[in-house]
Amino acid sequence: MPAQPPRAPTKAQKREIIELLHDVYDAGKECYRRNDTDETVASVLEVMPGWVTALRKEFFGDGGGNEEMTALAGDLESFLTSAKAAQSECEQKAQALATEIARVEQLRKRLAGIEGAVGPRLLSRVK
């Protein structure tokens, strides 16, 4: 049995896809407006997503993303930048705290040495 040629949209389906793309795609920004995608256009028109992708690329632009995806990507980058800055600050504060703890442990050892040198009898008079 010979292989079937790939299905292709009819002229009417092509016109519908292009008409809808005019409404939902920003050719200047090369992305969909709001939340639309090739898949949402295909779903609305009940056509193959690949047909929408091919026509979008041919007549409108390569970008298949949308404004919501771009905004979300920007929000994620902002969050990561501030989270990394906060993490770095926490690490610096943790290091400073570790340094102070080590200093206090040395002071405690020094106090124990002094208490041992003074002796229990004299120490009981000081307390």
C-alpha positions, 0 to 999 in steps of 0.5 A: 500500500503506498504511503499517504501524503501528509494531510494539508489544510483546505483553502477555506481552513487556511483562510480561517487560520490566517484570519484568526492569526490576524486577531491574536498574533502580534507580528511586530513583537512576533508573539501571540497576544495574551495567552494564545498559542498555535494549539489554542488557535488550532483548537478553536478552528478544529484544525491541526496545530502543525498547520497553524504553526506553518502558516504563522511562520510563513506569514507572521513570524517565527515566535510561537510564544505569547505575552503571558509567557514573556511576562512570566519568564520576566517574573521568574528571572526577577525572582531568581535574581532577588532570591540569589541576592538573598541567598548570598546575604544569608551565606555572608551572615551565616559566615559572620555568625560562625566566626562569632561563635568560634570567638565566643568558644575561645572566650569560654575556653579562656574562662575555663582556664582562668577558673581552673587557675584560680581554684574552687576555693577562691572562685567561691568567694568571687561568685 
